[in-house]
Amino acid sequence: MYRHSNALQLVAGRKGGEMIVHRLFLYAAIVASASFFIRRYIKVRASARAAARLDACLAARRRDASERGNRG
């Protein structure tokens, strides 16, 4: 643990070190939440695209079935 805190002091510098460390953690939290929301948005878009593809496929199958029914 001593080495870890020493590294943090080295990263932060002697004066105002805690503020810089807090800022680093804040940036890390912002990046993590942004990437989470971006991933979620991509997943929603992909699922919407898959649902549209499924609807198109089912419509085509219904159309084929109705054409076969009309031909008798």
DSSP file (Angstrom, degrees, kcal/mol; ACC not computed):
  #  RESIDUE AA STRUCTURE BP1 BP2  ACC     N-H-->O    O-->H-N    N-H-->O    O-->H-N    TCO  KAPPA ALPHA  PHI   PSI    X-CA   Y-CA   Z-CA
    1    1 A M     >        0   0    0      0, 0.0     4,-2.5     0, 0.0     5,-0.2   0.000 360.0 360.0 360.0 -33.1    0.0    0.0    0.0
    2    2 A Y  H  >  +     0   0    0      1,-0.2     4,-2.1     2,-0.2     5,-0.1   0.911 360.0  48.8 -61.4 -42.3    2.9    2.3    0.7
    3    3 A R  H  > S+     0   0    0      2,-0.2     4,-2.2     1,-0.2    -1,-0.2   0.889 110.1  52.8 -64.5 -38.5    4.2    2.0   -2.8
    4    4 A H  H  > S+     0   0    0      2,-0.2     4,-2.1     1,-0.2    -2,-0.2   0.937 111.0  44.6 -63.1 -48.5    0.7    2.8   -4.2
    5    5 A S  H  X S+     0   0    0     -4,-2.5     4,-2.4     1,-0.2    -1,-0.2   0.868 111.7  54.6 -66.3 -34.1    0.2    6.0   -2.1
    6    6 A N  H  X S+     0   0    0     -4,-2.1     4,-2.1    -5,-0.2    -1,-0.2   0.909 107.6  49.7 -62.6 -41.6    3.8    7.0   -3.1
    7    7 A A  H  X S+     0   0    0     -4,-2.2     4,-2.6     2,-0.2    -2,-0.2   0.893 109.4  51.8 -64.5 -39.4    2.9    6.6   -6.8
    8    8 A L  H  X S+     0   0    0     -4,-2.1     4,-2.9     1,-0.2     5,-0.2   0.919 109.8  49.1 -63.6 -42.0   -0.3    8.7   -6.2
    9    9 A Q  H  X S+     0   0    0     -4,-2.4     4,-2.4     1,-0.2    -1,-0.2   0.892 111.0  50.8 -62.2 -38.3    1.8   11.5   -4.6
   10   10 A L  H  < S+     0   0    0     -4,-2.1    -2,-0.2     2,-0.2    -1,-0.2   0.911 113.3  44.7 -65.7 -42.1    4.2   11.3   -7.5
   11   11 A V  H  < S+     0   0    0     -4,-2.6    -2,-0.2     1,-0.2    -1,-0.2   0.917 120.4  40.4 -65.5 -42.9    1.4   11.6  -10.0
   12   12 A A  H  < S-     0   0    0     -4,-2.9    -2,-0.2    -5,-0.2    -1,-0.2   0.753 103.9-134.4 -81.9 -24.5   -0.3   14.4   -8.1
   13   13 A G     <  -     0   0    0     -4,-2.4    -1,-0.2    -5,-0.2     4,-0.1  -0.212  32.2 -75.9  85.8 172.1    2.7   16.3   -7.1
   14   14 A R  S >  S+     0   0    0      2,-0.1     3,-0.6    -4,-0.1     2,-0.4   0.918 112.6  55.5 -77.3 -42.5    3.3   17.7   -3.6
   15   15 A K  T 3  S-     0   0    0      1,-0.2    -1,-0.1     2,-0.1     0, 0.0  -0.780 122.9  -1.4-100.1 131.9    1.0   20.7   -3.6
   16   16 A G  T 3> S+     0   0    0     -2,-0.4     4,-1.5     3,-0.1    -1,-0.2   0.798  84.5 146.0  66.1  28.9   -2.7   20.3   -4.4
   17   17 A G  H <>  +     0   0    0     -3,-0.6     4,-2.3     1,-0.2     5,-0.2   0.896  63.1  53.3 -67.2 -42.1   -2.2   16.6   -5.0
   18   18 A E  H  > S+     0   0    0      1,-0.2     4,-2.9     2,-0.2    -1,-0.2   0.889 106.1  54.2 -63.0 -38.2   -5.5   15.4   -3.6
   19   19 A M  H  > S+     0   0    0      2,-0.2     4,-2.4     1,-0.2    -1,-0.2   0.918 109.5  47.2 -62.3 -42.9   -7.4   17.7   -5.9
   20   20 A I  H  X S+     0   0    0     -4,-1.5     4,-2.5     2,-0.2    -1,-0.2   0.909 112.5  49.6 -65.7 -41.3   -5.6   16.4   -9.0
   21   21 A V  H  X S+     0   0    0     -4,-2.3     4,-2.4     2,-0.2    -2,-0.2   0.925 111.4  48.9 -63.3 -43.6   -6.2   12.8   -7.9
   22   22 A H  H  X S+     0   0    0     -4,-2.9     4,-2.5     1,-0.2    -2,-0.2   0.898 110.3  51.6 -61.5 -39.6   -9.9   13.5   -7.3
   23   23 A R  H  X S+     0   0    0     -4,-2.4     4,-2.8     2,-0.2    -1,-0.2   0.903 108.3  51.6 -64.0 -40.4  -10.1   15.1  -10.8
   24   24 A L  H  X S+     0   0    0     -4,-2.5     4,-2.4     2,-0.2    -2,-0.2   0.930 111.2  47.1 -61.0 -44.7   -8.5   12.0  -12.3
   25   25 A F  H  X S+     0   0    0     -4,-2.4     4,-2.4     2,-0.2    -2,-0.2   0.895 111.2  52.3 -63.5 -38.5  -11.1    9.8  -10.6
   26   26 A L  H  X S+     0   0    0     -4,-2.5     4,-2.5     2,-0.2    -2,-0.2   0.928 110.0  47.9 -62.5 -45.5  -13.8   12.2  -11.8
   27   27 A Y  H  X S+     0   0    0     -4,-2.8     4,-2.7     1,-0.2     5,-0.2   0.908 111.1  51.4 -60.5 -41.9  -12.6   12.0  -15.4
   28   28 A A  H  X S+     0   0    0     -4,-2.4     4,-2.4     1,-0.2    -1,-0.2   0.907 110.5  48.6 -62.7 -40.7  -12.4    8.2  -15.1
   29   29 A A  H  X S+     0   0    0     -4,-2.4     4,-2.5     2,-0.2     5,-0.2   0.904 111.5  49.7 -65.7 -41.4  -16.0    8.1  -13.8
   30   30 A I  H  X S+     0   0    0     -4,-2.5     4,-2.5     2,-0.2    -2,-0.2   0.929 112.4  47.2 -63.1 -45.0  -17.2   10.4  -16.6
   31   31 A V  H  X S+     0   0    0     -4,-2.7     4,-2.5     1,-0.2    -2,-0.2   0.908 112.5  50.1 -63.2 -41.9  -15.5    8.3  -19.3
   32   32 A A  H  X S+     0   0    0     -4,-2.4     4,-2.0    -5,-0.2    -2,-0.2   0.921 113.1  44.8 -63.9 -44.2  -16.9    5.1  -17.8
   33   33 A S  H  X S+     0   0    0     -4,-2.5     4,-2.5     2,-0.2    -1,-0.2   0.896 113.1  51.2 -68.8 -38.3  -20.5    6.4  -17.7
   34   34 A A  H  X S+     0   0    0     -4,-2.5     4,-2.5    -5,-0.2    -2,-0.2   0.926 110.8  47.6 -63.3 -43.9  -20.3    7.8  -21.2
   35   35 A S  H  X S+     0   0    0     -4,-2.5     4,-2.5     1,-0.2    -1,-0.2   0.876 110.5  53.5 -66.0 -35.0  -19.0    4.5  -22.6
   36   36 A F  H  X S+     0   0    0     -4,-2.0     4,-2.3    -5,-0.2    -2,-0.2   0.943 111.6  44.2 -62.2 -47.3  -21.8    2.7  -20.8
   37   37 A F  H  X S+     0   0    0     -4,-2.5     4,-2.5     2,-0.2    -2,-0.2   0.878 113.1  51.1 -67.6 -36.6  -24.5    4.9  -22.3
   38   38 A I  H  X S+     0   0    0     -4,-2.5     4,-2.5     2,-0.2    -1,-0.2   0.929 111.4  47.9 -63.8 -44.5  -22.9    4.7  -25.8
   39   39 A R  H  X S+     0   0    0     -4,-2.5     4,-2.2     1,-0.2    -2,-0.2   0.900 112.5  49.5 -62.0 -40.6  -22.8    0.9  -25.5
   40   40 A R  H  X S+     0   0    0     -4,-2.3     4,-2.4     2,-0.2    -2,-0.2   0.912 110.4  49.9 -64.7 -42.8  -26.4    0.9  -24.4
   41   41 A Y  H  X S+     0   0    0     -4,-2.5     4,-2.6     1,-0.2    -2,-0.2   0.911 110.8  49.4 -62.2 -43.1  -27.5    3.2  -27.2
   42   42 A I  H  X S+     0   0    0     -4,-2.5     4,-2.6     1,-0.2    -1,-0.2   0.908 110.6  50.7 -62.5 -40.7  -25.7    1.0  -29.8
   43   43 A K  H  X S+     0   0    0     -4,-2.2     4,-2.4     2,-0.2    -2,-0.2   0.906 110.8  48.5 -64.2 -41.4  -27.4   -2.1  -28.3
   44   44 A V  H  X S+     0   0    0     -4,-2.4     4,-2.3     2,-0.2    -2,-0.2   0.921 112.7  48.2 -63.9 -44.1  -30.9   -0.4  -28.5
   45   45 A R  H  X S+     0   0    0     -4,-2.6     4,-2.3     1,-0.2    -2,-0.2   0.916 112.2  49.1 -62.5 -42.7  -30.2    0.6  -32.1
   46   46 A A  H  X S+     0   0    0     -4,-2.6     4,-2.3     1,-0.2    -1,-0.2   0.899 111.5  48.7 -65.2 -40.3  -29.0   -2.9  -33.0
   47   47 A S  H  X S+     0   0    0     -4,-2.4     4,-2.3     2,-0.2    -1,-0.2   0.880 110.6  51.2 -68.8 -35.7  -32.1   -4.5  -31.4
   48   48 A A  H  X S+     0   0    0     -4,-2.3     4,-2.2     2,-0.2    -2,-0.2   0.906 110.8  48.9 -64.6 -40.7  -34.4   -2.1  -33.3
   49   49 A R  H  X S+     0   0    0     -4,-2.3     4,-2.3     2,-0.2    -2,-0.2   0.905 111.4  49.4 -64.7 -41.3  -32.7   -3.0  -36.5
   50   50 A A  H  X S+     0   0    0     -4,-2.3     4,-2.3     1,-0.2    -2,-0.2   0.889 110.2  50.9 -65.5 -38.7  -33.1   -6.7  -35.8
   51   51 A A  H  X S+     0   0    0     -4,-2.3     4,-2.5     2,-0.2    -2,-0.2   0.903 110.1  49.4 -65.6 -40.4  -36.8   -6.2  -34.9
   52   52 A A  H  X S+     0   0    0     -4,-2.2     4,-2.4     2,-0.2    -2,-0.2   0.904 110.8  50.2 -64.5 -40.7  -37.3   -4.4  -38.2
   53   53 A R  H  X S+     0   0    0     -4,-2.3     4,-2.3     2,-0.2    -2,-0.2   0.907 110.7  49.5 -62.8 -41.8  -35.5   -7.2  -40.1
   54   54 A L  H  X S+     0   0    0     -4,-2.3     4,-2.7     2,-0.2    -2,-0.2   0.915 110.3  50.5 -63.8 -43.4  -37.7   -9.7  -38.4
   55   55 A D  H  X S+     0   0    0     -4,-2.5     4,-2.5     1,-0.2    -2,-0.2   0.917 110.7  49.2 -60.6 -42.9  -40.9   -7.8  -39.2
   56   56 A A  H  X S+     0   0    0     -4,-2.4     4,-2.3     1,-0.2    -1,-0.2   0.904 111.5  49.6 -63.7 -40.3  -39.8   -7.6  -42.9
   57   57 A C  H  X S+     0   0    0     -4,-2.3     4,-2.2     2,-0.2    -2,-0.2   0.927 112.1  47.1 -64.3 -45.4  -39.1  -11.3  -43.0
   58   58 A L  H  X S+     0   0    0     -4,-2.7     4,-2.4     1,-0.2    -2,-0.2   0.889 111.2  51.7 -65.4 -38.3  -42.5  -12.1  -41.4
   59   59 A A  H  X S+     0   0    0     -4,-2.5     4,-2.6     2,-0.2    -1,-0.2   0.911 109.5  50.2 -63.4 -41.6  -44.3   -9.8  -43.9
   60   60 A A  H  X S+     0   0    0     -4,-2.3     4,-2.6     1,-0.2    -2,-0.2   0.909 110.6  49.3 -63.4 -41.2  -42.5  -11.5  -46.8
   61   61 A R  H  X S+     0   0    0     -4,-2.2     4,-2.4     2,-0.2    -1,-0.2   0.901 111.5  49.1 -65.4 -39.8  -43.6  -14.9  -45.5
   62   62 A R  H  X S+     0   0    0     -4,-2.4     4,-2.6     2,-0.2    -2,-0.2   0.915 111.2  49.9 -63.6 -41.7  -47.2  -13.7  -45.1
   63   63 A R  H  X S+     0   0    0     -4,-2.6     4,-2.4     2,-0.2    -2,-0.2   0.921 111.2  48.7 -62.7 -44.3  -47.1  -12.3  -48.6
   64   64 A D  H  X S+     0   0    0     -4,-2.6     4,-2.3     1,-0.2    -1,-0.2   0.914 111.9  49.5 -60.8 -42.8  -45.8  -15.6  -50.0
   65   65 A A  H  X S+     0   0    0     -4,-2.4     4,-2.1     1,-0.2    -2,-0.2   0.898 111.1  48.6 -65.5 -39.9  -48.4  -17.6  -48.1
   66   66 A S  H  X S+     0   0    0     -4,-2.6     4,-2.2     2,-0.2    -1,-0.2   0.886 110.4  51.6 -69.2 -36.3  -51.2  -15.3  -49.4
   67   67 A E  H  X S+     0   0    0     -4,-2.4     4,-2.0     2,-0.2    -2,-0.2   0.911 110.7  48.4 -64.3 -41.3  -49.9  -15.6  -53.0
   68   68 A R  H  X S+     0   0    0     -4,-2.3     4,-1.4     1,-0.2    -2,-0.2   0.890 111.1  51.0 -64.9 -37.5  -49.9  -19.4  -52.7
   69   69 A G  H  < S+     0   0    0     -4,-2.1    -2,-0.2     1,-0.2    -1,-0.2   0.878 109.2  50.3 -66.7 -37.2  -53.4  -19.3  -51.3
   70   70 A N  H  < S+     0   0    0     -4,-2.2    -1,-0.2     1,-0.2    -2,-0.2   0.858 106.5  54.8 -69.7 -35.1  -54.7  -17.1  -54.2
   71   71 A R  H  <        0   0    0     -4,-2.0    -1,-0.2    -5,-0.2    -2,-0.2   0.840 360.0 360.0 -67.6 -30.8  -53.1  -19.4  -56.8
   72   72 A G     <        0   0    0     -4,-1.4    -3,-0.1    -5,-0.2    -1,-0.1   0.492 360.0 360.0  75.0 360.0  -55.1  -22.2  -55.2
